[in-house]
Structure formats: structure tokens, C-alpha cells
Amino acid sequence: MKVGIVGMPNAGKSSLFNALTKAGAEAANYPFTTIEPNVAIVPVHDERMVKLSELLKSKEVVWDTIAFHDIAGLVRGASEGEGLGNKFLANIRETDAIVHVVRAHHDDGILHSEGSVDPARDVETIETELIYSDLEQAERRHERVLKGARGGDKELTAEQKWLEGIIAALQEGKSVRTAIVDHPVPDLAPNALRDLSPLTIKPVLFVANVDEGSDEVPPEIQAHADAIGAKAVAISSRLEAELAEMDEEDAAEMRADLGVSESGLDRISKGAFSLLDQITFFTAGEGTIAQTWHMRDGLTAWHAAGAIHTDIQKGFVRAEVIGWDALLDAGGFAGARERGTLRLEGRDYVMRDGDVINVKFTP
């Protein structure tokens, strides 16, 4: 999963990236410090697996990962080439979801490219540039499709008409996310949305970069997130950077003193995975390697087997499944078998968040 960290210059993106990954991306008090996207593969820890691995005396825990891409700051006019312009926009297009960092702290020592702190204005600035970029993309796609549609190709004709509706909506300042409600992808052109690859369809997690000691999302950001079906969390990039330099015990104690319940990485990784309707499942055994996995909600044990390994999916016979809490309560697999809480499920079993699965397969 690729997540792009975006925002205005000096919104706190690179500081947050440093705190999340300890990768040392350069952070400085001027725009465009980040030119090429910094990318870090970060393990996504899960307290449930910590408890299970202790119970089962696992040899090792292998965490699922998320790739954070720290992308250069966007300024007003980027769609017309201002700042790093289209380079920034192209980098966003390669990600699965967007973490939009919005400055909501009031440190006068940090410059703001617009001259003042105004979260709602900054959100509108970036979203407007993304809409402009999608409009340009849609118009270029329309020109290419139009040639084929004139030749009578039914799929291209359907895509052409769909694009015209999308273009009209974008010209009105609407996102593609909103536009497809009135202009659904046509059955005759099922790949139209994929071929357009719009930015304003991507799931968004707003990260309000708040003052130290604050743990609340500003109401204007929360209201906007609710209005467009996005999610929002509050994080102090400066505080997270300080905590990243501490050992885990001291960091946890400082969070407790400040009333911050969990780390920035936990908040963002959970929020990012939830954007794509992901659930977590586990594989584990007594004294073996334990591992966390993510998959789209609604998929089956057969899909889970494929996430583990394609050979396991091909030879799928059945799966032993139990909820992580039931396994913990039973004291292990032996206890779960005695209680009858370790179930045998077929390939069509719909996986639940927190399931522990052991797939039986024929090689």
C-alpha cells in the first residue's frame, strides 16, 4: 500500500515523515526542501499480535508494512507549473491514498507560504490544484478517445460521453469523487475511471498538525472531512519528532503525561488502512513465526490464502479459523480445540478483522 504525504510547504510533512519512519528526510524552514519523494517502508504494529505472540511464544513477529511517500509541498498555481507543479502532481498519482497534512499550529518561527495560518484555506488550495490537474488530464484523455469514438467504437463512444460529464463537473469545481455519483462509469467502458487515473478519487486522511499538547482535530477540518467522506486525525509533528528520539518506555510515559493515547504512526497507519476498507488477519502457531496481514474487507479465506502465498491458494483445502481474542482467552490452540472455538471453514468463509487463520492445502 502506497500512501502519499502531501500538503502546503512547511505544513509539517517532512517532520512527520521523520517522526514516523526515523528515515531522516531533510526538514528545513523553506519551501521545496523535498524534491524527490522520500519513500520508507514502515511496519504496522498491532497490539493484538503482541499479545498473541507472547502467548504462543512465537520465534519472530513479521509485521505487515505500509509505504509512506513524502512528496514535495504544493503551492497555489501548481497545476500551471508554479513551485514544483506537475512533478508533485505526478508523484501523487502513483499512490493508493493521500495523507493530507494541514498546518493548524501557531509557531511564529515557522514561515507560511500564504503568510498566515488558515487550515480551511490551505485545504481548499490543495484540493483546487488537484481538481485543475484532473481537469487537464480528463481533457487530454477526451481528445484521444474522441478519435476512436468517431470511428464508431462503442466502448470509446461510451467513455467519451462519460468524460464529457466528468469534465463539466470538474469545471464547476467538483471532485471526480463527487462527479461519479451523477456520472457513474458506463458498463460499456468499465475501465474508464482506471484509464483516467484521477487524483480527486483517491481516499484522503487529513492530518491536522496541531500545537503540542493538543489532541483535537480543528472543527473546520473535521467538518470538511465528514462532508467528503474522508477521515481526520490530529498529530503534533514536533512532538512526534521528539518522541521518535526516545526509547519506547519513555515515549509512552511522555504520551501518557500529555494525554496522547497512541503514537502518530498508529493513528496514521490505522487511518490509512481504513481508507481502503482493509481488515487485519493473523497467521501464528505455537513456537513458530507469527505474521500480520491486511486485505480488503469482505474477502474470503481463499483470498487470505492468496495473500499468504499463491501456492497455498491454489491447493486450498480448508482453513482453521479463530478470533484473536477467543484464542487468547482459550490459552492457545490446544485450549481452543477443547472448547470447540477453533473452527474449520471452507474457501467461501468471509474473513473478519482479527481472525487467526491456518490454511490446510495440498502442495
C-alpha positions as CSV (number, residue, x, y, z in Angstrom):
1,M,0.0,0.0,0.0
2,K,1.5,3.4,-1.1
3,V,0.4,6.5,0.8
4,G,1.5,9.9,-0.3
5,I,2.1,12.5,2.4
6,V,1.1,15.9,0.9
7,G,0.4,19.4,2.0
8,M,1.4,23.1,1.7
9,P,5.1,23.9,2.1
10,N,6.1,23.9,5.8
11,A,2.9,22.2,6.8
12,G,5.0,19.6,8.7
13,K,5.1,16.8,6.1
14,S,8.8,16.0,6.3
15,S,8.9,16.4,10.1
16,L,6.0,14.0,10.3
17,F,7.8,11.7,7.9
18,N,10.9,11.8,10.0
19,A,8.9,11.0,13.1
20,L,7.0,8.1,11.5
21,T,10.0,6.5,9.8
22,K,13.1,7.8,11.5
23,A,14.4,7.9,8.0
24,G,16.0,11.3,8.3
25,A,14.3,13.1,5.4
26,E,15.7,16.7,5.3
27,A,13.4,19.2,7.0
28,A,14.0,22.9,6.8
29,N,12.3,26.2,7.2
30,Y,11.8,26.9,3.5
31,P,9.7,25.5,0.7
32,F,10.7,22.6,-1.6
33,T,13.2,21.0,0.7
34,T,11.7,17.7,-0.5
35,I,12.3,17.4,-4.3
36,E,12.2,13.7,-5.0
37,P,9.7,11.7,-2.9
38,N,11.3,10.1,0.1
39,V,9.9,6.6,0.5
40,A,10.0,4.5,3.6
41,I,8.6,1.0,4.2
42,V,7.2,1.1,7.8
43,P,6.0,-1.9,9.9
44,V,2.4,-1.6,11.1
45,H,2.4,-2.8,14.7
46,D,-0.7,-4.3,16.2
47,E,-1.2,-4.8,19.9
48,R,-3.3,-7.9,19.3
49,M,-0.4,-9.6,17.7
50,V,1.9,-8.6,20.5
51,K,-0.4,-10.4,23.0
52,L,-0.8,-13.5,20.7
53,S,3.0,-13.8,20.1
54,E,3.7,-13.7,23.8
55,L,1.0,-16.4,24.4
56,L,2.2,-18.6,21.6
57,K,5.9,-18.0,22.3
58,S,6.5,-17.1,18.7
59,K,10.0,-17.3,17.3
60,E,9.5,-14.0,15.5
61,V,6.8,-11.5,14.6
62,V,6.7,-10.3,10.9
63,W,4.7,-7.1,10.6
64,D,2.7,-6.1,7.5
65,T,4.0,-2.8,6.1
66,I,2.9,0.5,4.6
67,A,4.9,2.6,2.2
68,F,4.9,6.3,3.1
69,H,5.9,8.7,0.3
70,D,6.9,12.2,1.4
71,I,6.0,14.4,-1.5
72,A,7.1,18.0,-2.1
73,G,4.9,20.8,-0.9
74,L,2.2,22.2,-3.2
75,V,1.6,25.9,-3.7
76,R,-1.2,27.8,-5.3
77,G,-0.8,27.6,-9.1
78,A,0.9,24.2,-9.1
79,S,-1.4,22.9,-11.9
80,E,0.0,25.7,-14.0
81,G,3.6,25.0,-13.1
82,E,4.1,27.0,-10.0
83,G,6.6,25.6,-7.4
84,L,7.3,22.1,-8.5
85,G,4.0,21.9,-10.3
86,N,3.2,18.8,-12.3
87,K,6.2,16.9,-10.7
88,F,4.3,17.0,-7.4
89,L,1.0,16.0,-9.0
90,A,2.6,13.1,-10.9
91,N,4.0,11.8,-7.7
92,I,0.6,11.8,-6.0
93,R,-0.9,9.9,-9.0
94,E,1.3,6.9,-8.2
95,T,-0.1,6.4,-4.7
96,D,-3.1,4.5,-3.4
97,A,-4.3,7.0,-0.8
98,I,-3.4,10.5,0.4
99,V,-2.4,11.7,3.8
100,H,-3.1,15.4,3.6
101,V,-1.1,17.3,6.3
102,V,-2.7,20.6,7.3
103,R,-0.9,23.2,9.4
104,A,-3.0,24.0,12.5
105,H,-0.3,25.0,14.9
106,H,0.8,28.6,15.6
107,D,4.6,28.6,15.8
108,D,5.5,32.1,14.5
109,G,9.1,30.8,13.9
110,I,7.8,28.6,11.0
111,L,7.1,30.5,7.8
112,H,3.8,30.0,5.9
113,S,3.8,30.4,2.2
114,E,0.4,32.2,2.3
115,G,1.5,34.5,5.2
116,S,-0.9,33.2,7.8
117,V,-2.3,30.0,9.4
118,D,-5.7,29.1,7.9
119,P,-6.4,25.4,7.7
120,A,-9.6,25.7,5.7
121,R,-7.9,27.9,3.1
122,D,-4.9,25.6,2.8
123,V,-7.2,22.5,2.3
124,E,-9.1,24.4,-0.4
125,T,-5.8,25.4,-2.1
126,I,-4.6,21.9,-2.5
127,E,-7.9,20.4,-3.4
128,T,-8.4,23.1,-6.1
129,E,-5.0,22.3,-7.6
130,L,-5.9,18.6,-7.7
131,I,-9.2,19.4,-9.5
132,Y,-7.3,21.5,-12.0
133,S,-4.9,18.7,-12.6
134,D,-7.7,16.2,-13.1
135,L,-9.4,18.6,-15.5
136,E,-6.3,18.8,-17.6
137,Q,-5.9,15.0,-17.5
138,A,-9.6,14.5,-18.5
139,E,-9.4,16.9,-21.4
140,R,-6.3,15.2,-22.7
141,R,-7.9,11.8,-22.4
142,H,-11.1,13.1,-24.1
143,E,-9.0,14.2,-27.1
144,R,-7.5,10.7,-27.5
145,V,-10.9,8.9,-27.0
146,L,-12.7,11.2,-29.4
147,K,-10.7,10.0,-32.4
148,G,-11.8,6.4,-31.8
149,A,-15.3,7.3,-30.9
150,R,-15.7,9.0,-34.3
151,G,-14.8,5.6,-35.9
152,G,-17.9,4.0,-34.2
153,D,-16.1,2.1,-31.4
154,K,-18.9,1.5,-28.8
155,E,-16.6,1.4,-25.8
156,L,-14.8,4.6,-26.7
157,T,-18.1,6.3,-27.5
158,A,-19.4,5.5,-24.1
159,E,-16.2,6.7,-22.5
160,Q,-16.3,9.9,-24.5
161,K,-19.8,10.7,-23.2
162,W,-18.8,9.9,-19.7
163,L,-15.7,12.1,-19.9
164,E,-17.8,15.0,-21.0
165,G,-19.9,14.7,-17.9
166,I,-16.8,14.4,-15.7
167,I,-15.1,17.4,-17.4
168,A,-18.3,19.6,-16.9
169,A,-18.3,18.6,-13.2
170,L,-14.6,19.4,-12.8
171,Q,-15.1,22.8,-14.5
172,E,-17.7,23.5,-11.8
173,G,-15.0,22.8,-9.1
174,K,-16.3,19.3,-8.2
175,S,-14.0,16.4,-7.5
176,V,-14.2,13.2,-9.5
177,R,-15.3,11.5,-6.2
178,T,-18.4,13.7,-6.3
179,A,-18.9,13.7,-10.1
180,I,-19.2,9.9,-10.4
181,V,-22.3,10.0,-8.3
182,D,-24.1,11.7,-11.2
183,H,-21.9,10.2,-13.9
184,P,-21.2,6.5,-13.0
185,V,-18.7,4.6,-15.0
186,P,-20.6,3.2,-18.1
187,D,-21.0,-0.6,-18.4
188,L,-19.7,-0.4,-22.0
189,A,-16.4,1.3,-20.8
190,P,-15.7,-0.4,-17.4
191,N,-12.0,0.8,-17.4
192,A,-12.8,4.5,-18.0
193,L,-12.0,5.5,-14.4
194,R,-8.8,3.5,-14.3
195,D,-7.6,4.9,-17.6
196,L,-8.4,8.5,-16.3
197,S,-6.5,7.8,-13.1
198,P,-7.8,10.9,-11.3
199,L,-6.3,12.4,-8.2
200,T,-9.6,13.5,-6.6
201,I,-10.9,10.0,-6.4
202,K,-8.2,8.8,-4.0
203,P,-9.1,8.2,-0.4
204,V,-7.9,11.0,1.9
205,L,-6.8,11.1,5.5
206,F,-6.5,14.7,6.8
207,V,-3.7,15.0,9.4
208,A,-4.1,18.2,11.4
209,N,-0.6,19.3,12.6
210,V,-1.6,20.8,15.9
211,D,0.2,22.5,18.7
212,E,2.0,20.4,21.3
213,G,-0.4,19.2,24.0
214,S,-3.4,19.4,21.7
215,D,-5.1,16.2,20.6
216,E,-8.2,17.5,18.8
217,V,-8.9,17.9,15.1
218,P,-9.9,21.5,14.4
219,P,-13.7,21.6,13.7
220,E,-13.3,23.1,10.2
221,I,-11.1,20.2,9.1
222,Q,-13.3,17.6,10.7
223,A,-16.4,19.1,9.1
224,H,-14.8,19.1,5.7
225,A,-13.5,15.5,6.1
226,D,-17.1,14.4,7.1
227,A,-18.5,16.3,4.1
228,I,-16.4,14.5,1.5
229,G,-16.3,11.1,3.2
230,A,-12.7,11.4,4.3
231,K,-11.1,10.8,7.8
232,A,-9.2,13.1,10.0
233,V,-6.7,12.7,12.9
234,A,-4.7,15.2,15.0
235,I,-1.0,15.0,15.5
236,S,1.8,17.3,16.6
237,S,4.7,16.7,14.2
238,R,7.1,18.4,16.6
239,L,6.0,16.2,19.5
240,E,6.2,13.1,17.4
241,A,9.7,14.0,16.3
242,E,10.7,14.4,19.9
243,L,9.1,11.1,20.8
244,A,10.8,9.3,18.0
245,E,14.2,10.0,19.6
246,M,13.2,8.4,22.9
247,D,13.1,4.7,23.8
248,E,9.6,3.2,23.7
249,E,9.1,3.2,27.5
250,D,10.0,6.9,27.9
251,A,7.9,7.8,24.9
252,A,4.9,6.0,26.3
253,E,5.3,7.8,29.6
254,M,5.5,11.2,27.9
255,R,2.4,10.5,25.8
256,A,0.6,9.5,29.0
257,D,1.6,12.7,30.7
258,L,0.4,14.7,27.7
259,G,-2.8,12.7,27.4
260,V,-1.9,11.4,23.9
261,S,-3.2,7.9,23.7
262,E,-1.2,6.4,20.8
263,S,1.7,7.2,18.5
264,G,1.4,9.2,15.3
265,L,2.3,6.1,13.3
266,D,-0.5,4.1,14.9
267,R,-3.1,6.8,14.2
268,I,-2.0,7.3,10.6
269,S,-1.4,3.7,9.7
270,K,-4.8,2.7,11.1
271,G,-6.5,5.6,9.3
272,A,-4.7,4.9,6.1
273,F,-5.7,1.2,6.1
274,S,-9.3,2.1,6.9
275,L,-9.4,4.4,3.9
276,L,-9.2,1.3,1.7
277,D,-11.6,-0.8,3.8
278,Q,-8.8,-3.0,5.0
279,I,-9.1,-5.6,7.8
280,T,-6.2,-7.3,9.6
281,F,-5.8,-11.1,10.0
282,F,-3.0,-13.1,11.6
283,T,-1.1,-16.3,11.0
284,A,0.5,-17.9,14.0
285,G,1.4,-21.2,15.6
286,E,3.0,-22.5,18.8
287,G,6.6,-21.5,18.7
288,T,6.6,-20.6,15.0
289,I,6.8,-17.3,13.1
290,A,3.7,-15.0,13.6
291,Q,2.7,-12.6,10.9
292,T,0.1,-9.8,10.4
293,W,-1.7,-9.3,7.1
294,H,-4.1,-6.9,5.6
295,M,-6.8,-7.5,3.0
296,R,-10.0,-5.8,1.7
297,D,-13.0,-6.2,3.9
298,G,-15.5,-8.7,2.5
299,L,-13.0,-11.1,1.0
300,T,-12.8,-14.8,1.9
301,A,-10.5,-17.4,3.3
302,W,-9.4,-18.3,-0.2
303,H,-8.3,-14.7,-0.8
304,A,-6.5,-14.7,2.6
305,A,-4.6,-17.8,1.4
306,G,-3.6,-16.0,-1.7
307,A,-2.2,-13.1,0.3
308,I,-0.1,-15.5,2.2
309,H,1.2,-17.4,-0.9
310,T,-0.3,-18.2,-4.3
311,D,0.6,-21.9,-3.9
312,I,-1.4,-22.1,-0.7
313,Q,-4.3,-20.5,-2.5
314,K,-4.1,-23.0,-5.4
315,G,-4.0,-26.0,-3.1
316,F,-6.6,-24.7,-0.7
317,V,-8.4,-27.5,1.2
318,R,-9.8,-25.9,4.3
319,A,-8.9,-23.3,7.0
320,E,-8.7,-23.4,10.7
321,V,-10.0,-20.1,11.9
322,I,-10.5,-18.4,15.3
323,G,-10.8,-14.9,16.5
324,W,-7.7,-13.5,18.2
325,D,-9.5,-12.8,21.4
326,A,-11.0,-16.3,21.6
327,L,-7.6,-17.8,21.0
328,L,-6.1,-15.6,23.8
329,D,-9.0,-16.5,26.1
330,A,-8.5,-20.2,25.5
331,G,-4.8,-20.0,26.3
332,G,-3.7,-21.3,22.9
333,F,-4.7,-23.7,20.2
334,A,-5.0,-26.8,22.4
335,G,-7.4,-25.0,24.7
336,A,-9.4,-23.6,21.7
337,R,-9.8,-27.2,20.2
338,E,-11.0,-28.4,23.6
339,R,-13.6,-25.6,23.7
340,G,-14.6,-26.1,20.1
341,T,-13.9,-22.5,19.3
342,L,-11.3,-23.4,16.6
343,R,-13.5,-23.7,13.5
344,L,-13.0,-25.5,10.2
345,E,-14.0,-23.2,7.4
346,G,-14.2,-23.5,3.6
347,R,-12.9,-21.3,0.9
348,D,-16.0,-19.1,0.9
349,Y,-15.8,-18.1,4.6
350,V,-15.7,-14.3,4.8
351,M,-12.8,-13.2,6.9
352,R,-13.3,-10.9,9.9
353,D,-11.0,-8.4,11.4
354,G,-8.7,-10.1,14.0
355,D,-9.1,-13.6,12.6
356,V,-6.2,-16.1,13.1
357,I,-6.1,-18.5,10.2
358,N,-4.1,-21.6,9.4
359,V,-4.7,-22.9,5.9
360,K,-4.5,-26.6,5.1
361,F,-3.5,-27.1,1.4
362,T,-2.2,-29.7,-1.0
363,P,1.2,-28.8,-2.5
